[in-house]
Amino acid sequence: MLLALDRRINQSNKSRSFKTKDNCTLEQNELIALQKELKQLRIETDAIKQAALIMA
């Protein structure tokens, strides 16, 4: 618990923020963005599949 608190304090001192996105590396932020995009694309693909089933 204390180690996690120290890490959060160090991160906030560097970035002046407690937000996760402000304390991530560029690669981590890109990974998060890609995961969100993948989730959205899967939702859209499922919707298209459902529409195709209804139309068939």
VMD Tcl script that builds the backbone (N, CA, C; Angstrom):
set m [mol new atoms 168]
animate dup $m
set s [atomselect $m all]
$s set {name element resname resid chain x y z} {
  {N N MET 1 A 0.837 -1.204 0.000}
  {CA C MET 1 A 0.000 0.000 0.000}
  {C C MET 1 A 0.870 1.251 0.000}
  {N N LEU 2 A 1.899 1.239 0.836}
  {CA C LEU 2 A 2.766 2.401 0.932}
  {C C LEU 2 A 3.553 2.604 -0.353}
  {N N LEU 3 A 3.971 1.495 -0.967}
  {CA C LEU 3 A 4.716 1.574 -2.225}
  {C C LEU 3 A 3.845 2.169 -3.332}
  {N N ALA 4 A 2.589 1.760 -3.382}
  {CA C ALA 4 A 1.667 2.302 -4.385}
  {C C ALA 4 A 1.450 3.796 -4.166}
  {N N LEU 5 A 1.343 4.206 -2.938}
  {CA C LEU 5 A 1.158 5.624 -2.631}
  {C C LEU 5 A 2.385 6.425 -3.033}
  {N N ASP 6 A 3.561 5.894 -2.754}
  {CA C ASP 6 A 4.798 6.562 -3.165}
  {C C ASP 6 A 4.858 6.704 -4.681}
  {N N ARG 7 A 4.476 5.658 -5.392}
  {CA C ARG 7 A 4.501 5.696 -6.846}
  {C C ARG 7 A 3.548 6.773 -7.366}
  {N N ARG 8 A 2.348 6.845 -6.797}
  {CA C ARG 8 A 1.360 7.847 -7.225}
  {C C ARG 8 A 1.869 9.268 -6.945}
  {N N ILE 9 A 2.517 9.459 -5.811}
  {CA C ILE 9 A 3.049 10.779 -5.478}
  {C C ILE 9 A 4.153 11.164 -6.456}
  {N N ASN 10 A 5.032 10.223 -6.771}
  {CA C ASN 10 A 6.106 10.497 -7.737}
  {C C ASN 10 A 5.534 10.827 -9.110}
  {N N GLN 11 A 4.518 10.078 -9.532}
  {CA C GLN 11 A 3.893 10.346 -10.826}
  {C C GLN 11 A 3.261 11.736 -10.847}
  {N N SER 12 A 2.581 12.086 -9.770}
  {CA C SER 12 A 1.913 13.390 -9.738}
  {C C SER 12 A 2.933 14.525 -9.704}
  {N N ASN 13 A 4.075 14.283 -9.095}
  {CA C ASN 13 A 5.120 15.312 -9.083}
  {C C ASN 13 A 5.689 15.531 -10.484}
  {N N LYS 14 A 5.775 14.472 -11.265}
  {CA C LYS 14 A 6.320 14.585 -12.623}
  {C C LYS 14 A 5.313 15.220 -13.575}
  {N N SER 15 A 4.076 14.756 -13.541}
  {CA C SER 15 A 3.083 15.214 -14.518}
  {C C SER 15 A 2.121 16.256 -13.963}
  {N N ARG 16 A 2.158 16.484 -12.682}
  {CA C ARG 16 A 1.234 17.416 -12.014}
  {C C ARG 16 A -0.216 16.976 -12.161}
  {N N SER 17 A -0.413 15.664 -12.236}
  {CA C SER 17 A -1.768 15.150 -12.402}
  {C C SER 17 A -1.872 13.769 -11.770}
  {N N PHE 18 A -3.065 13.442 -11.288}
  {CA C PHE 18 A -3.328 12.103 -10.775}
  {C C PHE 18 A -4.078 11.257 -11.789}
  {N N LYS 19 A -4.403 11.822 -12.955}
  {CA C LYS 19 A -5.119 11.073 -13.979}
  {C C LYS 19 A -4.205 10.006 -14.576}
  {N N THR 20 A -4.762 8.823 -14.803}
  {CA C THR 20 A -3.984 7.713 -15.322}
  {C C THR 20 A -3.369 8.042 -16.672}
  {N N LYS 21 A -4.154 8.652 -17.563}
  {CA C LYS 21 A -3.648 8.935 -18.908}
  {C C LYS 21 A -2.488 9.911 -18.892}
  {N N ASP 22 A -2.422 10.775 -17.907}
  {CA C ASP 22 A -1.321 11.727 -17.817}
  {C C ASP 22 A -0.049 11.095 -17.272}
  {N N ASN 23 A -0.182 9.950 -16.633}
  {CA C ASN 23 A 0.956 9.295 -16.004}
  {C C ASN 23 A 1.407 8.041 -16.737}
  {N N CYS 24 A 0.930 7.846 -17.955}
  {CA C CYS 24 A 1.322 6.694 -18.762}
  {C C CYS 24 A 2.347 7.106 -19.805}
  {N N THR 25 A 3.097 6.120 -20.275}
  {CA C THR 25 A 4.032 6.389 -21.365}
  {C C THR 25 A 3.244 6.532 -22.663}
  {N N LEU 26 A 3.902 7.008 -23.691}
  {CA C LEU 26 A 3.248 7.140 -24.991}
  {C C LEU 26 A 2.757 5.788 -25.488}
  {N N GLU 27 A 3.556 4.751 -25.280}
  {CA C GLU 27 A 3.170 3.413 -25.715}
  {C C GLU 27 A 1.940 2.914 -24.960}
  {N N GLN 28 A 1.882 3.182 -23.673}
  {CA C GLN 28 A 0.728 2.767 -22.884}
  {C C GLN 28 A -0.529 3.511 -23.327}
  {N N ASN 29 A -0.392 4.809 -23.593}
  {CA C ASN 29 A -1.541 5.587 -24.073}
  {C C ASN 29 A -2.011 5.089 -25.427}
  {N N GLU 30 A -1.054 4.738 -26.299}
  {CA C GLU 30 A -1.423 4.213 -27.615}
  {C C GLU 30 A -2.127 2.872 -27.485}
  {N N LEU 31 A -1.646 2.019 -26.584}
  {CA C LEU 31 A -2.280 0.727 -26.351}
  {C C LEU 31 A -3.712 0.904 -25.844}
  {N N ILE 32 A -3.921 1.832 -24.936}
  {CA C ILE 32 A -5.259 2.098 -24.409}
  {C C ILE 32 A -6.181 2.568 -25.524}
  {N N ALA 33 A -5.675 3.480 -26.372}
  {CA C ALA 33 A -6.481 3.986 -27.489}
  {C C ALA 33 A -6.819 2.866 -28.466}
  {N N LEU 34 A -5.855 2.001 -28.757}
  {CA C LEU 34 A -6.102 0.893 -29.680}
  {C C LEU 34 A -7.103 -0.111 -29.104}
  {N N GLN 35 A -7.040 -0.345 -27.798}
  {CA C GLN 35 A -8.000 -1.243 -27.161}
  {C C GLN 35 A -9.413 -0.674 -27.239}
  {N N LYS 36 A -9.549 0.635 -27.043}
  {CA C LYS 36 A -10.862 1.274 -27.158}
  {C C LYS 36 A -11.382 1.182 -28.582}
  {N N GLU 37 A -10.488 1.407 -29.555}
  {CA C GLU 37 A -10.884 1.328 -30.957}
  {C C GLU 37 A -11.308 -0.090 -31.321}
  {N N LEU 38 A -10.560 -1.079 -30.846}
  {CA C LEU 38 A -10.901 -2.473 -31.111}
  {C C LEU 38 A -12.270 -2.824 -30.533}
  {N N LYS 39 A -12.541 -2.366 -29.328}
  {CA C LYS 39 A -13.836 -2.624 -28.698}
  {C C LYS 39 A -14.965 -2.018 -29.530}
  {N N GLN 40 A -14.765 -0.773 -29.990}
  {CA C GLN 40 A -15.782 -0.103 -30.804}
  {C C GLN 40 A -15.986 -0.844 -32.121}
  {N N LEU 41 A -14.910 -1.271 -32.761}
  {CA C LEU 41 A -15.027 -1.995 -34.024}
  {C C LEU 41 A -15.742 -3.327 -33.848}
  {N N ARG 42 A -15.505 -3.991 -32.728}
  {CA C ARG 42 A -16.208 -5.260 -32.466}
  {C C ARG 42 A -17.705 -5.016 -32.289}
  {N N ILE 43 A -18.061 -3.937 -31.612}
  {CA C ILE 43 A -19.471 -3.591 -31.436}
  {C C ILE 43 A -20.113 -3.317 -32.795}
  {N N GLU 44 A -19.414 -2.549 -33.632}
  {CA C GLU 44 A -19.949 -2.229 -34.953}
  {C C GLU 44 A -20.077 -3.483 -35.818}
  {N N THR 45 A -19.086 -4.370 -35.741}
  {CA C THR 45 A -19.132 -5.612 -36.512}
  {C C THR 45 A -20.315 -6.470 -36.083}
  {N N ASP 46 A -20.547 -6.564 -34.789}
  {CA C ASP 46 A -21.689 -7.334 -34.289}
  {C C ASP 46 A -23.007 -6.741 -34.780}
  {N N ALA 47 A -23.091 -5.414 -34.805}
  {CA C ALA 47 A -24.310 -4.754 -35.285}
  {C C ALA 47 A -24.532 -5.049 -36.761}
  {N N ILE 48 A -23.478 -5.036 -37.548}
  {CA C ILE 48 A -23.594 -5.337 -38.977}
  {C C ILE 48 A -24.000 -6.780 -39.177}
  {N N LYS 49 A -23.451 -7.677 -38.392}
  {CA C LYS 49 A -23.832 -9.100 -38.504}
  {C C LYS 49 A -25.320 -9.282 -38.182}
  {N N GLN 50 A -25.787 -8.610 -37.161}
  {CA C GLN 50 A -27.193 -8.694 -36.791}
  {C C GLN 50 A -28.081 -8.145 -37.908}
  {N N ALA 51 A -27.672 -7.036 -38.497}
  {CA C ALA 51 A -28.436 -6.443 -39.583}
  {C C ALA 51 A -28.466 -7.387 -40.789}
  {N N ALA 52 A -27.367 -8.045 -41.062}
  {CA C ALA 52 A -27.294 -8.985 -42.182}
  {C C ALA 52 A -28.236 -10.176 -41.940}
  {N N LEU 53 A -28.306 -10.624 -40.705}
  {CA C LEU 53 A -29.206 -11.736 -40.381}
  {C C LEU 53 A -30.667 -11.331 -40.564}
  {N N ILE 54 A -30.985 -10.115 -40.170}
  {CA C ILE 54 A -32.359 -9.632 -40.298}
  {C C ILE 54 A -32.742 -9.474 -41.768}
  {N N MET 55 A -31.811 -8.978 -42.573}
  {CA C MET 55 A -32.074 -8.749 -43.992}
  {C C MET 55 A -32.167 -10.063 -44.792}
  {N N ALA 56 A -31.524 -11.093 -44.296}
  {CA C ALA 56 A -31.474 -12.360 -45.053}
  {C C ALA 56 A -32.768 -13.120 -45.018}
}
mol reanalyze $m
mol bondsrecalc $m
mol representation Tube
mol addrep $m
